[in-house]
């Protein structure tokens, strides 16, 4: 098994104009929902510089910081009388569009759409201001057809979408095995079958795919259908950590309401602290939020292994985002300009320092 190579000197990228769907989300579909939900605040609570802050996230376990932070009132506590309005999304492009349109101010989102949104606006529309989660991606396979990593050659493996975070990771892993695949068509020594996470379980059940390189909880859902985990992507990364969820903010909102942004970040830090100190309660809280959003909670056989594979943290793991970008370039999906300035970690580091926590690094991609 080959590991990700150490980060080379700064390598950054822009999306090729002819590939508008590249670097999309690792989400669960392509729809978005402005649910219009607003949190309740005490009548005498003091507002910050904005009456409300519009927050977006996915109904996914990898966005549990937002799910739990809203569910438990941990974000609202830091905002005082400034109300939270939530919107949920199932794909990165729709969340980026909402951020650009001002429909949301702050969002939890994956690394690929963060890169896409930044480069498409020529660095003018967003900043990554924190990390949120690492891990939660697995290669799961039909054990009757695949029993070793070598057996993946010649098989049909699903990824969520052309050019999304998992698609790029799988293409890079294939290349490191010495196999050849055309990134656009997915044809080659391995057949890369782009399959929406919603339909991947049905595709596996009918036998149209032999496995999938997918995020949680899709991976664990496939396991309940008889699939086996062949590889956890975290095993390929230094320290077994790689960014799966960031927090982004509209640059306009950051400039106009820095106190609100700082309050949301403080709430995120304290939510992650609570999640890590109370993993079982946090898992139950996230599942309750998912049930409220989707009408159905995840069963124990899905949520338990999925939850165990995700790490919640404040560090954006910036070097791994740059490496993911490098992999997309090597796959022939992207060309290279610069991502300098995509991170503004000043507000986060101010909070971490005040709470005697270790500050985090932008790996040369910060605003300073």
C-alpha positions as CSV (number, residue, x, y, z in Angstrom):
1,X,0.0,0.0,0.0
2,X,1.5,3.3,-1.0
3,X,1.2,6.4,1.2
4,X,0.7,10.0,0.2
5,X,4.0,11.6,-0.5
6,X,5.1,14.5,1.8
7,X,3.9,18.0,0.7
8,X,6.0,19.5,-2.0
9,X,6.7,23.2,-2.2
10,X,3.5,25.2,-2.6
11,X,1.4,23.8,-5.4
12,X,-2.0,25.3,-6.0
13,X,-4.6,25.3,-8.7
14,X,-7.5,26.7,-10.6
15,X,-10.4,24.8,-12.1
16,X,-10.1,24.3,-15.8
17,X,-12.9,26.4,-17.4
18,X,-14.0,23.5,-19.5
19,X,-14.7,21.3,-16.4
20,X,-17.3,23.3,-14.5
21,X,-18.4,20.4,-12.4
22,X,-15.0,19.5,-11.1
23,X,-14.1,19.9,-7.4
24,X,-17.7,19.4,-6.3
25,X,-18.8,18.3,-2.9
26,X,-18.4,15.0,-1.1
27,X,-22.1,15.4,-0.2
28,X,-25.1,13.2,-0.5
29,X,-26.7,14.5,-3.6
30,X,-27.3,17.7,-5.6
31,X,-30.2,19.5,-4.0
32,X,-30.2,22.3,-1.4
33,X,-32.7,23.2,1.2
34,X,-33.2,26.6,2.7
35,X,-35.1,25.4,5.7
36,X,-35.4,28.9,7.2
37,X,-35.0,27.5,10.7
38,X,-34.0,30.1,13.2
39,X,-32.7,29.4,16.7
40,X,-34.4,30.9,19.7
41,X,-32.7,33.5,21.8
42,X,-33.4,35.0,25.1
43,X,-35.4,38.2,25.0
44,X,-32.7,40.1,27.0
45,X,-29.7,38.6,25.1
46,X,-27.4,41.3,23.6
47,X,-27.0,41.2,19.9
48,X,-23.6,41.5,18.2
49,X,-23.1,43.6,15.1
50,X,-25.6,41.6,13.0
51,X,-29.2,40.7,13.8
52,X,-28.7,37.2,12.4
53,X,-26.0,35.0,10.9
54,X,-27.0,32.6,8.1
55,X,-25.2,29.3,8.4
56,X,-25.1,26.4,5.9
57,X,-24.0,22.8,6.3
58,X,-24.8,19.3,5.1
59,X,-27.0,16.7,6.9
60,X,-23.9,14.5,7.0
61,X,-21.9,13.1,9.9
62,X,-18.8,14.8,8.6
63,X,-20.6,18.1,9.4
64,X,-21.4,17.0,12.9
65,X,-19.8,20.1,14.4
66,X,-22.6,22.2,12.9
67,X,-25.2,19.6,13.5
68,X,-24.3,19.3,17.2
69,X,-23.5,22.9,17.7
70,X,-26.9,24.0,16.5
71,X,-28.7,21.0,18.2
72,X,-27.1,21.7,21.6
73,X,-27.3,25.4,21.4
74,X,-23.5,25.7,21.7
75,X,-23.2,28.0,18.7
76,X,-26.1,30.2,19.8
77,X,-24.7,30.6,23.3
78,X,-21.7,32.4,21.8
79,X,-23.8,34.6,19.6
80,X,-26.0,36.0,22.4
81,X,-29.0,37.9,20.8
82,X,-27.7,37.4,17.2
83,X,-30.0,34.8,15.7
84,X,-28.8,31.8,13.7
85,X,-30.7,31.0,10.5
86,X,-29.8,27.5,9.1
87,X,-29.8,26.2,5.6
88,X,-28.9,22.6,4.6
89,X,-27.2,21.5,1.4
90,X,-26.5,18.2,-0.3
91,X,-23.7,19.4,-2.7
92,X,-20.9,21.9,-2.6
93,X,-21.8,23.9,-5.7
94,X,-25.2,24.9,-4.3
95,X,-23.6,25.9,-1.0
96,X,-20.9,28.0,-2.7
97,X,-23.6,29.6,-4.9
98,X,-25.6,30.5,-1.7
99,X,-22.5,32.0,-0.1
100,X,-21.8,34.0,-3.2
101,X,-25.4,35.2,-3.3
102,X,-25.4,36.2,0.3
103,X,-28.0,33.5,1.2
104,X,-25.6,32.2,3.7
105,X,-22.7,33.9,5.5
106,X,-20.7,31.0,7.0
107,X,-20.7,27.3,5.8
108,X,-19.3,23.9,6.7
109,X,-18.1,22.4,3.4
110,X,-15.5,20.0,2.0
111,X,-12.0,20.9,0.7
112,X,-12.8,20.5,-3.0
113,X,-15.7,23.0,-3.2
114,X,-13.7,25.4,-1.0
115,X,-10.9,25.3,-3.6
116,X,-13.4,25.6,-6.4
117,X,-15.2,28.6,-4.9
118,X,-12.0,30.4,-4.1
119,X,-10.4,29.9,-7.5
120,X,-13.5,30.7,-9.6
121,X,-13.9,34.0,-7.8
122,X,-10.2,34.7,-8.2
123,X,-9.8,34.7,-4.5
124,X,-12.5,37.3,-3.9
125,X,-15.5,35.6,-2.3
126,X,-14.5,33.3,0.5
127,X,-11.9,32.4,3.1
128,X,-11.4,29.1,5.0
129,X,-11.4,30.1,8.7
130,X,-11.2,26.8,10.5
131,X,-11.1,23.0,10.2
132,X,-13.9,20.9,11.4
133,X,-13.4,17.2,10.6
134,X,-10.9,14.7,9.4
135,X,-11.3,11.2,7.9
136,X,-14.5,9.3,7.4
137,X,-13.7,7.9,3.9
138,X,-13.3,4.2,3.0
139,X,-12.9,1.8,0.2
140,X,-15.5,-0.8,0.7
141,X,-15.8,-3.8,-1.6
142,X,-17.8,-6.9,-2.4
143,X,-15.8,-9.7,-0.6
144,X,-16.9,-12.3,-3.2
145,X,-15.2,-10.3,-6.0
146,X,-12.3,-8.5,-4.2
147,X,-10.2,-9.9,-1.4
148,X,-7.1,-7.8,-1.7
149,X,-6.0,-4.4,-2.9
150,X,-4.5,-6.0,-6.0
151,X,-8.0,-7.4,-6.8
152,X,-9.3,-3.9,-7.4
153,X,-7.7,-3.9,-10.8
154,X,-10.3,-4.7,-13.4
155,X,-13.2,-4.0,-11.1
156,X,-16.0,-1.4,-11.1
157,X,-15.5,1.0,-8.2
158,X,-17.9,3.9,-7.5
159,X,-16.9,7.4,-6.5
160,X,-19.5,10.1,-5.7
161,X,-18.9,12.5,-8.7
162,X,-16.3,13.3,-11.3
163,X,-13.6,15.5,-9.7
164,X,-15.0,15.5,-6.2
165,X,-12.8,14.9,-3.2
166,X,-13.1,11.1,-3.1
167,X,-12.9,10.8,-6.9
168,X,-9.5,12.6,-6.9
169,X,-8.3,10.5,-4.0
170,X,-9.2,7.3,-5.7
171,X,-7.6,8.4,-9.0
172,X,-4.4,9.2,-7.2
173,X,-4.4,5.9,-5.4
174,X,-4.9,4.1,-8.7
175,X,-2.0,5.9,-10.2
176,X,0.2,5.0,-7.2
177,X,-0.5,1.3,-7.9
178,X,0.9,1.9,-11.4
179,X,-2.5,1.4,-13.1
180,X,-3.9,3.7,-15.8
181,X,-7.3,5.2,-15.9
182,X,-8.7,8.1,-18.1
183,X,-9.9,10.6,-15.5
184,X,-12.7,11.9,-17.7
185,X,-14.3,8.7,-18.8
186,X,-13.2,6.6,-15.8
187,X,-12.2,3.8,-18.1
188,X,-8.9,1.9,-17.8
189,X,-7.3,-0.7,-15.6
190,X,-10.1,0.1,-13.1
191,X,-13.6,1.3,-14.1
192,X,-14.3,4.4,-12.0
193,X,-18.1,4.6,-11.9
194,X,-19.4,8.0,-10.8
195,X,-22.4,7.2,-8.7
196,X,-24.4,9.5,-6.4
197,X,-24.0,8.5,-2.7
198,X,-27.8,8.2,-2.5
199,X,-27.9,5.5,-5.2
200,X,-24.6,3.7,-4.4
201,X,-26.3,1.2,-2.1
202,X,-28.8,0.2,-4.8
203,X,-25.9,0.0,-7.3
204,X,-24.1,-2.3,-5.0
205,X,-27.1,-4.4,-4.3
206,X,-27.8,-5.0,-8.0
207,X,-24.1,-5.8,-8.7
208,X,-23.5,-2.9,-11.0
209,X,-20.5,-1.9,-8.9
210,X,-18.0,-4.1,-7.1
211,X,-17.2,-1.5,-4.4
212,X,-17.0,2.2,-3.7
213,X,-14.5,4.8,-2.4
214,X,-17.0,6.9,-0.4
215,X,-17.5,9.0,2.7
216,X,-19.5,8.1,5.7
217,X,-22.2,7.1,6.3
218,X,-22.4,5.7,2.8
219,X,-19.5,3.3,3.5
220,X,-21.1,1.9,6.6
221,X,-24.5,1.6,4.8
222,X,-22.7,-0.6,2.1
223,X,-21.2,-2.7,4.9
224,X,-24.7,-3.5,6.2
225,X,-25.3,-4.9,2.7
226,X,-22.4,-7.3,3.0
227,X,-19.5,-5.1,1.8
228,X,-16.2,-5.2,3.6
229,X,-13.8,-2.3,4.4
230,X,-10.7,-2.9,2.3
231,X,-9.0,0.4,3.0
232,X,-9.5,3.4,5.3
233,X,-8.2,6.5,3.4
234,X,-6.7,7.9,6.7
235,X,-4.1,5.1,6.4
236,X,-2.7,6.9,3.4
237,X,-2.0,10.2,5.1
238,X,0.7,11.4,7.5
239,X,-0.6,11.1,11.1
240,X,-3.7,9.5,9.6
241,X,-5.4,12.9,9.3
242,X,-6.7,14.7,6.2
243,X,-9.3,17.5,5.9
244,X,-12.8,16.4,5.0
245,X,-14.7,19.4,6.3
246,X,-13.7,23.1,6.5
247,X,-15.5,26.2,7.8
248,X,-15.7,29.0,5.2
249,X,-17.0,32.5,5.4
250,X,-18.0,35.2,2.9
251,X,-15.2,37.8,2.8
252,X,-17.8,40.5,2.8
253,X,-19.4,39.2,6.0
254,X,-16.0,38.7,7.6
255,X,-15.1,42.3,6.9
256,X,-18.4,43.7,8.1
257,X,-19.1,41.4,11.1
258,X,-15.8,40.1,12.5
259,X,-17.4,39.8,16.0
260,X,-20.1,37.5,14.6
261,X,-17.5,35.4,12.8
262,X,-15.4,35.1,16.0
263,X,-18.5,34.1,18.0
264,X,-19.3,31.3,15.5
265,X,-15.7,30.1,15.6
266,X,-15.7,30.1,19.4
267,X,-18.9,28.1,19.3
268,X,-17.3,25.6,16.9
269,X,-14.2,25.2,19.0
270,X,-16.3,24.6,22.1
271,X,-18.6,22.2,20.2
272,X,-15.6,20.1,19.0
273,X,-14.3,20.1,22.6
274,X,-17.7,18.9,23.8
275,X,-17.9,16.2,21.0
276,X,-14.5,14.9,21.9
277,X,-15.3,14.9,25.7
278,X,-18.7,13.3,25.2
279,X,-18.6,11.1,22.1
280,X,-21.6,9.0,22.8
281,X,-23.8,12.0,23.7
282,X,-22.5,13.8,20.7
283,X,-23.3,10.9,18.4
284,X,-26.8,10.8,19.7
285,X,-27.2,14.5,19.3
286,X,-25.9,14.4,15.7
287,X,-28.3,11.5,15.0
288,X,-31.2,13.5,16.5
289,X,-30.3,16.4,14.2
290,X,-30.2,14.1,11.2
291,X,-33.6,12.7,12.1
292,X,-35.0,16.2,12.4
293,X,-33.6,17.2,9.0
294,X,-34.3,14.0,7.0
295,X,-37.1,12.4,9.0
296,X,-35.0,9.3,9.7
297,X,-32.2,8.6,12.1
298,X,-29.3,6.4,11.2
299,X,-29.4,2.8,12.7
300,X,-26.7,1.8,15.1
301,X,-25.0,-0.5,12.7
302,X,-24.4,2.5,10.4
303,X,-23.8,5.4,12.7
304,X,-21.5,3.5,15.2
305,X,-18.7,2.6,12.8
306,X,-19.1,5.8,10.8
307,X,-18.8,7.9,13.9
308,X,-15.6,6.1,15.0
309,X,-13.9,6.9,11.7
310,X,-14.3,10.7,11.9
311,X,-12.1,13.0,14.0
312,X,-13.4,16.4,15.0
313,X,-10.8,19.1,15.2
314,X,-10.2,22.8,14.7
315,X,-7.0,22.5,12.7
316,X,-7.8,22.9,9.0
317,X,-5.0,20.5,8.1
318,X,-3.9,23.0,5.4
319,X,-1.0,20.8,4.1
320,X,-3.5,18.1,3.2
321,X,-5.7,20.4,1.3
322,X,-2.7,21.5,-0.8
323,X,-1.8,17.8,-1.3
324,X,-5.3,17.1,-2.4
325,X,-5.0,19.9,-4.9
326,X,-1.7,18.5,-6.1
327,X,-3.4,15.1,-6.7
328,X,-6.1,16.8,-8.9
329,X,-3.4,18.4,-10.9
330,X,-1.6,15.1,-11.4
331,X,-4.8,13.4,-12.5
332,X,-5.1,15.9,-15.3
333,X,-8.3,17.5,-13.9
334,X,-6.8,20.9,-13.0
335,X,-4.1,23.4,-13.8
336,X,-2.1,25.4,-11.4
337,X,-2.3,29.1,-10.4
338,X,-2.2,30.0,-6.6
339,X,-4.3,29.5,-3.5
340,X,-2.4,32.0,-1.5
341,X,-4.8,33.7,0.8
342,X,-7.5,31.0,0.9
343,X,-7.0,30.7,4.7
344,X,-7.6,33.5,7.2
345,X,-6.8,31.7,10.5
346,X,-6.3,34.9,12.6
347,X,-9.7,34.8,14.3
348,X,-9.4,31.1,15.1
349,X,-5.9,31.4,16.4
350,X,-7.0,34.3,18.6
351,X,-9.6,32.1,20.2
352,X,-7.2,29.1,20.5
353,X,-4.6,31.3,22.1
354,X,-7.1,32.7,24.6
355,X,-8.0,29.2,25.6
356,X,-4.4,28.0,25.9
357,X,-4.8,25.7,22.9
358,X,-2.2,25.2,20.2
359,X,-2.5,27.6,17.3
360,X,-2.9,26.2,13.8
361,X,-0.9,26.8,10.6
362,X,-2.0,27.8,7.0
363,X,0.9,26.0,5.4
364,X,1.8,29.1,3.4
365,X,-1.7,29.6,2.1
366,X,-2.8,32.3,4.6
367,X,-3.6,35.9,4.1
368,X,-0.5,37.0,5.9
